Amino acid sequence: MGRRQRVREYAAPQVLVVDDECDKLIPSLEGIFGEGIRWIGVNEPDVRVIRNHIQQNDIKAVLLDLHFAKFDEQRDWQNWSGFRVLNELSEMRREGEFIPAIVILTIYGESYFIQEAMSISGGCLFFLRKSDLSDLDDPQRTETVRSAIRDALEWTKRECERRERWESRDRLIVNVRRLPNPRLEEAREIRPFEPRPMESQIIIVGKSPSMQVIYDLIEEAASNDEPVVIYGESGTGKELIARAIHYHENSRRRQCPLVMHNMAVIGEDRGLVQAQLFGSPWNCPNMGDPAIVGIFQEASNLDYEPPVRRGRSRIRNCGEPGTLFMDEFADMPLWVQAMLLRVVEERYAIDLAGNPYPADIRLICATNKSRDEILKEGKFRLDLLNRLESIVIRVPSLNERLKECPEDIDLLIDHFITQANQRFGRNVKVVLPADRDLFKRPIWKNSNVRKLENIIRECVRASQGYVLELTEEARKFLTETPEEE
């Protein structure tokens, strides 16, 4: 019987109660949860003691009182010990240390206490009213307590899974199943040629915390249809992230069209631009023949039927809608932004002849400008930007990744060598330590991953044996480019 009891206690999650009246609170909590949770009491706001319990006892949640009578008798409520403890625990969490879910204990759920605690913690905070623990015969109050503790334990479980995932993951691999490309077939009818082979996998490499956040956001964006905005310098891999979202296994659109368009090359002819964006049927009075399938139609998997007796052609459905990737979206003219706003809000578009059609596509936008730069320029509608930013992905520069996790550079070098070996039929296996150190200099401003890939590719092509040989141009760039301060 004793062994079974020890097994049951070990399996039960452990929750730390930090309160000067923990001896009174714990019996009430035990009355609600029975043997389902093991409660550990701490009656002083000592961060070192709390931290030791978290590390040694596998604590899954911390119930933290804000006011300790012995220490806070003469203090304003903003300076109570509980806020100080919360601030120190939150700082540990921001520095990467594991801190379980924190449940703030208040007397009656005072909103100003909760607001202050939220501003300190920066989020992921739960709260519980002590008054709900005073009457165990009230089913509504006991259910409130159960719900708060259950949500806190669930958050800690997700946090543990995330930390385990982040520690073991150094790349994101997305398998690609491409659709037939009618434009490619039309080009082959003019003259037979062999296009550049398309990759069967999309591989994004890196294990820094910022890249782990991007991996999680890719999975989240792929599983729903909300608009996505990707911010990042040129050469950081924004297009690769957009394709990973579309082709991810979580995406229901992965076998539907992916249309990519650079919005910085929009012309000045409004009729032609509107046709390129939203389409123009056969025999349209404004455009004439032939029909123009706009990028929104193409992403929606729509085109035009052949005309009958010089009449206008009808829009026909060719399958499920896909994804439209708009690169450099911040450079769109204002009049295009106005039309796009309507499409984003209403999820349908109108072609140049006035024919409406569904535009229920996933919209992914990217720019090499920061949000602050866009707002400072004042050339982009804020209402449109707010609607597009349902999911925001900020891609770090290579210098930022180097500062955050130097191992990212090693992973990228090895990945690009593998790709280049396959492309050029080489067998490079080793990079000299001194050469690796050259790659780790913070010299990648405005160059980023694309420049690194080009250097590795050129060096692999020039190498003859197992060791990577730096070309004269590569060595000059790596040694003479000034470091970013």
C-alpha positions in Angstrom: 0.0 0.0 0.0 2.9 2.3 0.8 4.5 1.8 -2.6 1.2 2.5 -4.4 0.8 5.7 -2.4 4.4 6.8 -3.4 3.7 6.1 -7.0 0.4 8.1 -6.9 2.2 11.0 -5.2 4.9 11.0 -7.8 2.4 10.9 -10.7 0.4 13.8 -9.2 1.6 17.3 -10.4 3.1 19.5 -7.7 2.0 23.0 -7.2 3.8 25.6 -5.1 1.7 27.9 -2.9 3.6 31.1 -2.0 1.4 32.8 0.7 1.9 33.9 4.3 -1.4 32.0 5.0 -0.5 28.9 2.9 -1.3 26.6 5.9 -4.9 27.8 5.6 -5.1 27.7 1.8 -3.6 24.3 1.2 -6.4 22.4 3.1 -9.0 24.2 1.1 -7.2 23.3 -2.1 -6.9 19.7 -1.0 -10.6 19.7 -0.3 -11.3 20.7 -3.9 -8.7 18.5 -5.7 -8.3 15.6 -3.4 -5.1 13.6 -4.1 -5.0 14.8 -7.7 -2.4 17.5 -6.9 0.4 17.7 -4.3 0.6 21.1 -2.7 3.9 22.6 -1.3 3.7 25.7 0.9 6.1 28.6 1.2 5.1 31.4 3.6 7.7 34.0 2.7 8.4 35.9 -0.6 11.9 34.5 -1.0 12.8 34.1 -4.6 15.7 31.8 -3.9 13.5 29.4 -2.0 10.9 29.5 -4.8 13.5 28.9 -7.4 15.0 25.9 -5.5 11.5 24.3 -5.3 10.9 24.8 -9.0 14.2 23.1 -9.9 14.2 20.3 -7.3 10.5 19.4 -7.0 9.3 19.6 -10.7 6.8 22.3 -9.8 4.0 22.6 -12.5 2.5 25.9 -11.2 3.1 28.6 -8.7 0.3 30.2 -6.7 1.6 33.6 -5.7 0.0 36.0 -3.2 0.7 39.7 -3.8 0.5 41.0 -0.2 2.5 39.6 2.7 1.5 41.3 5.9 4.9 40.8 7.6 6.8 42.5 4.8 4.3 44.9 3.2 2.6 46.6 6.2 3.9 50.1 5.4 4.3 49.8 1.6 2.1 51.1 -1.2 0.5 48.2 -3.1 2.7 48.8 -6.2 5.7 47.9 -4.0 4.3 44.7 -2.4 6.5 41.7 -2.2 4.4 39.6 -4.5 5.1 42.1 -7.4 8.8 41.9 -6.7 8.8 38.1 -6.8 6.7 38.2 -9.9 9.2 40.6 -11.6 12.2 38.4 -10.7 10.5 35.2 -11.9 9.4 36.9 -15.1 13.0 38.1 -15.7 14.3 34.5 -15.2 11.8 33.3 -17.8 12.8 36.0 -20.3 16.4 34.9 -19.9 15.5 31.4 -20.9 15.1 29.7 -17.5 12.1 27.4 -17.0 9.4 29.0 -14.9 6.0 27.2 -14.7 2.7 29.0 -15.0 2.1 31.7 -12.3 -1.3 32.1 -10.7 -1.8 35.4 -8.9 -3.8 35.3 -5.7 -6.0 38.3 -5.1 -8.7 38.9 -2.5 -11.6 39.8 -4.9 -10.0 39.8 -8.3 -9.1 43.4 -8.3 -8.5 44.6 -11.8 -5.7 47.1 -11.0 -3.7 44.3 -9.3 -4.1 42.1 -12.3 -3.2 44.9 -14.7 0.0 45.6 -12.8 0.9 41.9 -12.7 0.3 41.6 -16.4 2.6 44.6 -17.2 5.3 42.9 -15.1 5.0 39.4 -16.5 4.4 40.4 -20.1 1.7 37.8 -20.5 1.0 34.1 -19.7 -0.5 35.0 -16.3 -3.4 33.4 -14.5 -5.3 34.7 -11.4 -7.4 33.3 -8.7 -9.6 35.0 -6.1 -9.1 33.9 -2.5 -12.8 34.4 -1.9 -13.4 31.4 -4.2 -11.5 29.2 -1.7 -13.6 30.3 1.2 -16.8 28.3 0.4 -16.1 24.7 -0.7 -19.8 24.0 -0.8 -20.4 26.5 -3.6 -20.0 24.4 -6.9 -19.6 27.6 -9.0 -16.6 28.8 -6.9 -15.0 25.4 -6.7 -15.3 25.0 -10.5 -13.6 28.5 -10.9 -10.7 27.2 -8.8 -10.5 24.0 -10.8 -10.5 25.9 -14.1 -7.8 28.3 -13.1 -5.4 25.5 -11.8 -6.3 23.3 -14.8 -5.5 26.1 -17.3 -2.2 26.8 -15.5 -1.1 23.2 -15.5 -2.0 22.9 -19.2 0.1 26.0 -20.0 3.0 24.5 -18.2 2.6 21.2 -20.1 2.6 23.1 -23.5 5.7 25.1 -22.3 7.6 21.9 -21.4 6.7 20.5 -24.8 7.9 23.7 -26.5 11.2 23.8 -24.7 11.8 20.1 -25.5 11.0 20.8 -29.2 13.2 23.8 -29.3 16.2 22.0 -27.8 16.1 19.2 -30.3 15.0 21.0 -33.5 17.7 22.6 -35.7 15.7 22.8 -39.0 12.2 22.7 -40.5 11.6 20.3 -43.4 8.5 20.6 -45.6 7.9 18.2 -48.4 6.7 19.7 -51.6 4.2 18.3 -54.1 4.1 20.7 -57.0 1.1 21.1 -59.4 1.5 21.0 -63.2 2.6 24.4 -64.4 0.6 25.4 -67.5 2.9 28.4 -68.2 5.9 26.1 -68.3 4.2 23.8 -70.8 3.3 26.8 -73.0 7.0 27.8 -72.9 8.1 24.3 -73.9 5.7 24.5 -77.0 7.8 27.3 -78.3 11.1 25.4 -77.9 11.9 22.3 -75.9 14.1 23.1 -72.9 14.9 21.7 -69.5 13.9 24.1 -66.7 15.7 24.4 -63.4 14.8 21.4 -61.2 12.4 22.1 -58.5 13.2 21.0 -55.0 11.2 18.2 -53.4 11.8 19.6 -49.9 11.9 23.1 -48.4 14.5 23.2 -45.7 14.9 26.1 -43.3 18.0 25.7 -41.0 18.7 27.2 -37.6 18.3 26.4 -33.9 18.4 29.9 -32.4 15.4 30.9 -30.3 14.3 33.4 -33.0 14.2 30.6 -35.6 12.3 28.4 -33.3 9.7 31.1 -33.0 9.5 31.2 -36.8 9.1 27.4 -37.1 6.2 27.6 -34.6 4.6 30.5 -36.5 4.9 28.6 -39.8 3.0 25.7 -38.4 0.4 28.0 -36.9 0.0 30.0 -40.1 -0.3 26.8 -42.2 -3.1 25.5 -40.1 -5.4 28.5 -40.7 -6.2 31.0 -43.5 -5.4 34.2 -41.7 -3.3 36.8 -43.6 0.4 36.7 -42.9 3.0 39.5 -43.0 6.7 38.6 -43.1 9.2 41.4 -42.2 12.9 40.9 -42.8 16.0 42.3 -44.6 16.7 41.2 -48.2 18.2 37.8 -48.4 16.9 36.5 -45.1 14.6 33.9 -46.6 11.1 35.5 -46.6 10.0 33.8 -49.8 11.2 30.4 -48.4 9.1 30.9 -45.3 6.1 31.8 -47.5 6.5 28.6 -49.5 6.9 26.6 -46.3 3.6 27.9 -45.0 1.8 26.9 -48.2 3.3 23.4 -48.6 3.3 22.6 -44.9 1.5 19.3 -43.9 -0.8 21.4 -41.7 -2.0 23.4 -44.7 -5.2 22.4 -46.5 -4.0 24.4 -49.5 -0.7 22.6 -50.1 -2.1 20.9 -53.2 -3.6 24.1 -54.5 -1.9 26.9 -56.5 0.8 29.1 -55.0 1.1 32.4 -56.9 4.0 34.7 -56.3 4.1 38.3 -57.4 6.4 41.3 -56.8 4.2 44.3 -56.0 7.1 46.7 -56.5 6.9 46.3 -60.3 3.3 47.5 -60.7 3.0 49.9 -63.6 1.2 53.2 -64.0 -1.6 52.0 -66.4 -4.4 51.5 -64.0 -6.5 49.5 -66.4 -3.7 47.1 -67.2 -2.7 46.8 -63.5 -6.3 46.1 -62.5 -6.4 43.4 -65.2 -3.1 41.9 -63.9 -4.4 41.8 -60.4 -8.1 40.9 -60.8 -8.5 39.7 -64.4 -10.0 40.8 -67.7 -12.3 38.5 -69.8 -12.2 38.0 -73.5 -13.7 40.8 -75.5 -13.5 43.2 -72.6 -14.2 46.7 -73.9 -11.3 48.2 -71.9 -8.7 45.6 -72.8 -9.9 43.6 -75.8 -8.4 40.1 -76.5 -7.1 37.9 -75.2 -8.3 37.3 -71.6 -6.0 38.1 -68.8 -6.1 35.9 -65.7 -5.3 38.1 -62.7 -3.1 36.9 -59.9 -6.1 36.8 -57.5 -8.0 34.7 -60.0 -4.9 32.4 -60.5 -4.5 32.0 -56.7 -8.3 31.3 -56.4 -7.9 28.6 -59.1 -10.1 30.3 -61.6 -9.8 31.2 -65.2 -11.9 32.2 -68.2 -13.9 29.9 -70.5 -13.3 30.4 -74.2 -15.6 33.1 -75.7 -18.7 32.1 -77.7 -19.6 34.2 -80.8 -17.6 37.2 -79.7 -19.4 37.3 -76.4 -17.6 37.8 -73.1 -16.2 34.7 -71.5 -17.4 33.4 -68.2 -15.2 32.7 -65.1 -14.9 29.0 -64.4 -13.7 27.2 -61.3 -10.7 24.9 -61.7 -10.4 23.6 -58.1 -9.8 24.7 -54.5 -8.3 28.1 -53.9 -4.6 28.4 -52.9 -2.2 31.1 -51.7 -1.1 34.5 -53.1 2.4 35.7 -52.0 2.8 39.4 -52.5 6.5 40.3 -52.2 7.5 44.0 -51.4 3.8 44.7 -50.6 4.8 48.0 -48.9 5.6 49.5 -52.3 2.1 49.2 -53.7 0.5 52.5 -54.8 -2.2 53.9 -52.6 -4.9 53.3 -55.2 -4.0 49.6 -55.4 -4.1 49.5 -51.6 -7.7 50.7 -51.6 -8.8 47.9 -54.0 -6.9 45.3 -51.9 -8.5 46.5 -48.7 -11.9 45.7 -50.2 -10.8 42.2 -51.2 -9.3 41.4 -47.8 -12.4 42.6 -46.0 -15.1 41.0 -48.3 -13.1 38.0 -49.6 -14.3 38.5 -53.2 -12.9 40.5 -56.1 -14.3 42.1 -59.3 -12.6 41.8 -62.7 -12.2 44.6 -65.2 -15.6 43.8 -66.8 -17.4 44.0 -63.4 -17.7 40.3 -62.9 -17.5 39.3 -59.2 -15.7 36.1 -58.1 -14.7 34.5 -54.8 -11.2 35.4 -53.5 -11.1 33.2 -50.4 -7.4 32.7 -50.7 -4.6 32.7 -48.1 -2.7 36.0 -48.4 1.0 36.2 -47.5 2.8 39.5 -47.7 6.5 40.3 -47.3 8.7 43.4 -47.2 12.3 44.3 -46.5 11.1 47.3 -44.5 10.3 47.3 -40.8 6.8 48.2 -39.6 8.2 51.4 -38.2 9.8 52.4 -41.5 6.5 51.8 -43.3 4.6 54.0 -40.8 7.3 56.7 -41.0 7.1 56.9 -44.8 3.3 57.4 -44.5 2.7 55.7 -47.9 0.8 52.7 -46.7 -2.8 52.6 -45.4 -2.7 51.8 -41.7 -6.2 50.1 -41.8 -5.0 47.7 -44.5 -1.8 47.0 -42.6 -3.7 46.1 -39.5 -5.9 43.7 -41.4 -2.9 42.0 -43.0 -1.1 41.6 -39.7 -3.2 38.7 -38.4 0.0 36.7 -38.1 3.4 38.6 -38.1 6.7 36.8 -38.7 9.9 38.8 -38.2 12.9 37.2 -39.8 16.2 38.1 -38.0 19.2 39.2 -40.1 22.2 36.8 -40.3 24.2 39.1 -38.0 21.4 38.9 -35.4 21.3 35.1 -35.7 25.1 35.1 -35.3 24.9 37.1 -32.1 22.1 35.0 -30.7 23.4 31.6 -31.7 26.7 31.2 -33.5 25.9 27.5 -34.2 23.3 28.7 -36.8 26.2 29.7 -39.1 27.7 26.2 -38.8 24.4 24.6 -39.6 23.9 26.9 -42.6 27.4 26.2 -43.9 27.0 22.5 -43.7 23.5 22.6 -45.3 24.7 24.7 -48.2 27.7 22.5 -48.7 25.4 19.4 -49.0 23.2 21.2 -51.5 26.2 22.4 -53.6 27.8 18.9 -53.5 24.7 17.5 -55.1 24.5 20.3 -57.7 28.2 20.2 -58.8 29.0 16.6 -58.2 31.6 17.5 -55.5 32.4 15.7 -52.2 33.4 18.5 -49.8 33.2 17.3 -46.2 35.4 19.6 -44.2 35.6 23.3 -43.5 38.9 24.4 -41.8 38.3 25.9 -38.3 40.1 29.2 -39.4 37.7 29.5 -42.4 34.7 28.8 -40.2 35.8 31.7 -37.9 35.9 34.0 -41.0 32.2 33.1 -41.7 31.3 34.0 -38.1 32.4 37.6 -38.4 29.4 40.0 -38.2 29.8 41.1 -41.8 26.5 40.2 -43.2 24.6 43.5 -43.1 22.4 43.7 -46.2 23.8 40.4 -47.4 22.4 37.8 -45.1 21.7 34.1 -45.9 21.5 34.6 -49.6 25.1 35.9 -49.8 26.3 33.1 -47.5 24.7 30.5 -49.8 26.3 32.1 -52.9 29.7 32.1 -51.3 29.5 28.4 -50.2 28.1 27.4 -53.7 31.0 29.1 -55.5 33.6 27.7 -53.1 32.2 24.1 -53.4 32.3 24.4 -57.2 35.9 25.5 -57.1 36.9 22.8 -54.6 38.5 19.5 -55.8 38.9 17.4 -52.6 37.3 16.9 -49.3 38.2 20.3 -47.9 36.3 23.5 -48.8 38.6 25.8 -50.7 37.8 29.5 -50.4 38.0 31.4 -53.7 39.9 34.6 -53.9 36.7 36.6 -54.1 35.2 34.8 -51.1 38.3 35.2 -49.0 38.4 38.9 -49.9 34.8 39.4 -48.9 35.2 37.5 -45.6 38.4 39.2 -44.5 37.9 42.8 -45.8 34.2 43.5 -45.2 34.0 45.8 -42.2 32.2 44.3 -39.2 28.8 45.7 -38.1 29.0 47.5 -34.8 
